[in-house]
Amino acid sequence: MIRYLKTIPALIEALHQDGPPVQGIDFHLFRLEEAVDRPESREMLFRTCAFGIVLLLEGEAYYEVGLRDYHLHGGTLFFLGPRNLISLRKIRPLKGFMLLFMNDFIQSRNAVDPTVEYPFFQMGADVVLPLKEEEAGPYRNALETMLDLYRSVHPLKPAMIYHHLHLLLLQAGYLHRLRHPEVALSDEPARPARLVRAFEGLIEQHFYEAAVRRNSQLLSIGEIADQLNVSTNYLGDVVKRETGVHPSHFIQHRTVMEAKSLLKNTDLSVAEVGYRLGFSDHAYFARFFRKVAGLSPSSFRRKP
């Protein structure tokens, strides 16, 4: 497993894609069945700087993005956003398409920021869209067209791919807003659904900053409530009512998920992992990890 895949070629290497090579540094498109099914690629925990769109036509996988868990089956469109911690575990071989692009591929042709324009790329967003058969067809056709173009020698290939991608993103954004009308609500912070989304986004931002060493403090519910301009009790009540889970559970789960990534993907000692996440006491970090994960940090690191 690789902790932070900063380029598309690095991500493709981690996925063990066995199709045509990456043609550039800011865009890539391939069929999921072209990825070699190796043990090390069946379960991955990583971050990436790339944006991704995946159309899953066949297969089964568990997909976890930040605080959200998904059980994926054929007939699903899902998204990868930059900076999010992503866990992907394949259950059955995957068939479909994966499209990856960097921010520059969009912004060099359009000033739009994908993380602002498209809701599924925002931190804490719902990133999975189950599709009916009649809904999946147009996406499949669009990706087939783009793949043929990508593997061609057409002189206007980059510009044409961009326009196809822009249309696909607009269509997916429209469908996402239909499925999630709370995204289109006003910016009033007290609206419960928006408050939960903002809560999730701040958690993801915190752990991203910890991963890149901009932050090494324990995250508290009170700190998040202050940033959202609500009381700690109100935040706890809303999150519990909307999700069925108290905010402290989310923070604990997310802390352990980040710790697992550092334990598996770095040479940091257990104490250093704890310190990176804001634990000044090594023994306390070990107890915390065991309580949430069910085994010690050292035991988890030794697992194959």
GIFENWO-V875941 format. One record per pair of residues at least 4 apart in sequence whose ideal C-beta (glycine too) atoms are under 7 Angstrom apart, sorted by sequence separation. I is the first residue (numbers start at 1). J is the second residue. D is the distance in whole Angstrom. If there is no record, write none. Layout:
{{I/J/D} {I/J/D}}
This chain:
{{6/10/6} {8/12/6} {9/13/6} {10/14/7} {11/15/6} {30/34/5} {37/41/7} {64/68/7} {72/76/5} {90/94/6} {101/105/4} {103/107/6} {104/108/5} {106/110/6} {107/111/6} {113/117/6} {114/118/5} {131/135/4} {136/140/6} {137/141/6} {138/142/6} {139/143/6} {140/144/6} {141/145/6} {142/146/6} {143/147/6} {144/148/7} {145/149/6} {146/150/6} {147/151/6} {148/152/6} {156/160/5} {157/161/6} {158/162/6} {159/163/7} {160/164/7} {161/165/6} {162/166/6} {163/167/7} {164/168/6} {165/169/6} {166/170/6} {167/171/6} {168/172/6} {169/173/6} {170/174/6} {171/175/7} {172/176/6} {173/177/6} {174/178/7} {175/179/6} {176/180/6} {177/181/7} {191/195/6} {192/196/6} {193/197/7} {194/198/6} {195/199/6} {196/200/6} {197/201/6} {198/202/6} {199/203/7} {200/204/6} {201/205/6} {202/206/6} {203/207/7} {204/208/6} {205/209/6} {206/210/7} {207/211/6} {208/212/7} {219/223/6} {221/225/6} {222/226/6} {223/227/7} {224/228/6} {230/234/5} {231/235/7} {232/236/6} {233/237/6} {234/238/6} {235/239/6} {236/240/6} {237/241/6} {238/242/6} {239/243/6} {240/244/7} {245/249/5} {247/251/6} {248/252/6} {249/253/6} {250/254/6} {251/255/6} {252/256/7} {253/257/6} {254/258/6} {255/259/6} {256/260/6} {257/261/7} {258/262/7} {259/263/6} {260/264/6} {261/265/6} {262/266/5} {268/272/4} {270/274/7} {271/275/6} {272/276/6} {273/277/7} {275/279/6} {281/285/7} {282/286/6} {283/287/6} {284/288/6} {285/289/6} {286/290/6} {287/291/6} {288/292/7} {289/293/5} {295/299/4} {296/300/7} {297/301/6} {298/302/7} {299/303/7} {5/10/4} {12/17/5} {36/41/7} {37/42/7} {64/69/5} {101/106/7} {112/117/5} {120/125/5} {131/136/4} {149/154/6} {152/157/6} {189/194/7} {190/195/7} {209/214/4} {210/215/5} {225/230/5} {230/235/5} {240/245/7} {245/250/6} {268/273/5} {274/279/4} {275/280/7} {279/284/6} {290/295/6} {295/300/6} {5/11/4} {22/28/5} {35/41/7} {72/78/7} {80/86/6} {106/112/6} {115/121/5} {119/125/6} {154/160/7} {177/183/6} {185/191/6} {189/195/6} {209/215/4} {210/216/6} {225/231/6} {240/246/5} {262/268/6} {279/285/4} {290/296/5} {63/70/4} {114/121/5} {115/122/6} {120/127/5} {177/184/5} {225/232/5} {228/235/7} {239/246/7} {289/296/7} {293/300/6} {106/114/6} {149/157/6} {239/247/5} {268/276/7} {274/282/6} {289/297/5} {5/14/6} {62/71/6} {63/72/5} {185/194/6} {206/215/6} {12/22/6} {222/232/5} {225/235/4} {236/246/6} {263/273/6} {286/296/6} {19/30/5} {61/72/5} {103/114/7} {149/160/6} {150/161/6} {182/193/4} {221/232/6} {224/235/7} {236/247/6} {262/273/5} {271/282/4} {274/285/3} {286/297/6} {2/14/5} {19/31/7} {60/72/7} {149/161/6} {182/194/6} {235/247/6} {270/282/7} {9/22/5} {17/30/6} {60/73/6} {206/219/5} {8/22/6} {221/235/7} {259/273/6} {262/276/6} {19/34/3} {59/74/6} {63/78/6} {146/161/6} {221/236/7} {12/28/6} {18/34/5} {56/72/6} {58/74/4} {203/219/7} {270/286/7} {8/25/6} {17/34/6} {18/35/7} {57/74/5} {7/25/6} {17/35/5} {18/36/5} {56/74/6} {66/84/6} {146/164/5} {259/277/6} {16/35/6} {65/84/5} {66/85/6} {145/164/6} {258/277/6} {8/28/5} {15/35/5} {16/36/4} {56/76/5} {65/86/6} {16/38/5} {55/77/6} {56/78/7} {142/164/6} {202/224/5} {255/277/6} {64/87/4} {54/78/5} {273/297/7} {16/41/5} {63/88/6} {199/224/6} {202/227/6} {15/41/6} {53/79/6} {142/168/5} {221/247/5} {52/79/6} {61/88/6} {62/89/4} {221/248/6} {270/297/5} {52/80/3} {61/89/6} {270/298/6} {51/80/7} {61/90/5} {62/91/7} {199/228/7} {14/44/7} {50/80/7} {51/81/6} {61/91/6} {198/228/6} {221/251/7} {259/289/6} {51/82/6} {60/91/4} {14/46/7} {48/80/6} {50/82/7} {60/92/4} {219/251/6} {49/82/5} {59/92/5} {61/94/6} {195/228/7} {256/289/6} {48/82/6} {59/93/5} {81/115/7} {263/297/6} {59/94/4} {195/230/7} {47/83/6} {59/95/6} {199/235/7} {256/292/5} {11/48/5} {47/84/7} {58/95/4} {256/293/5} {263/300/6} {264/301/7} {47/85/6} {56/94/6} {57/95/5} {259/297/7} {263/301/5} {11/50/6} {47/86/7} {57/96/4} {84/123/6} {189/228/6} {253/292/7} {46/86/6} {56/96/5} {81/121/4} {83/123/7} {189/229/6} {199/239/6} {252/292/5} {260/300/6} {5/46/5} {55/96/5} {79/120/4} {5/47/7} {8/50/5} {45/87/5} {54/96/7} {55/97/5} {79/121/6} {81/123/7} {196/238/7} {1/44/5} {3/46/6} {4/47/5} {5/48/4} {6/49/5} {54/97/7} {195/238/5} {196/239/6} {1/45/5} {2/46/5} {3/47/7} {44/88/5} {54/98/5} {99/143/7} {1/46/7} {43/89/5} {52/98/6} {53/99/5} {81/127/7} {97/143/4} {129/175/6} {192/238/5} {196/242/5} {42/89/7} {52/99/7} {129/176/6} {196/243/6} {203/250/7} {207/254/6} {42/90/5} {52/100/5} {79/127/4} {199/247/7} {203/251/7} {210/258/7} {78/127/6} {192/241/7} {193/242/7} {50/100/5} {51/101/5} {78/128/4} {97/147/7} {129/179/6} {192/242/5} {50/101/7} {118/169/6} {203/254/6} {207/258/5} {50/102/6} {76/128/6} {77/129/4} {120/172/7} {49/102/7} {109/162/5} {76/130/6} {77/131/6} {119/173/7} {126/180/6} {75/130/7} {76/131/6} {118/173/5} {37/93/6} {72/128/7} {75/131/5} {120/176/5} {105/162/7} {119/176/5} {66/124/6} {68/126/7} {70/128/5} {75/133/7} {119/177/7} {216/275/7} {216/276/6} {218/278/4} {75/136/5} {119/180/7} {217/278/5} {218/279/7} {32/94/4} {33/95/5} {65/127/5} {77/139/6} {216/278/6} {32/95/6} {51/114/6} {32/96/5} {101/165/7} {119/183/5} {32/97/7} {31/97/6} {32/98/6} {210/276/6} {210/277/6} {29/97/7} {30/98/6} {29/99/5} {51/121/6} {28/100/5} {125/197/7} {124/197/5} {27/101/5} {26/101/6} {26/102/4} {124/200/3} {124/201/4} {26/104/5} {27/105/5} {123/201/4} {26/105/4} {122/201/7} {124/204/6} {123/204/4} {123/205/6} {57/140/7} {55/139/5} {55/140/6} {55/143/6} {11/100/7} {8/100/5} {8/102/7} {77/172/7} {29/146/6} {29/147/5} {84/204/6} {29/150/5} {85/207/7} {83/208/4} {20/151/6} {67/200/5} {27/161/7} {66/200/6} {67/203/7} {66/203/7} {66/204/5} {47/211/7} {85/257/6} {85/258/6} {85/261/6} {67/250/5} {67/253/7} {67/254/6} {66/254/7} {4/211/7} {45/260/7} {45/261/5} {45/264/7} {3/261/6} {3/265/3} {1/264/5} {2/265/6} {3/266/6} {1/265/6}}
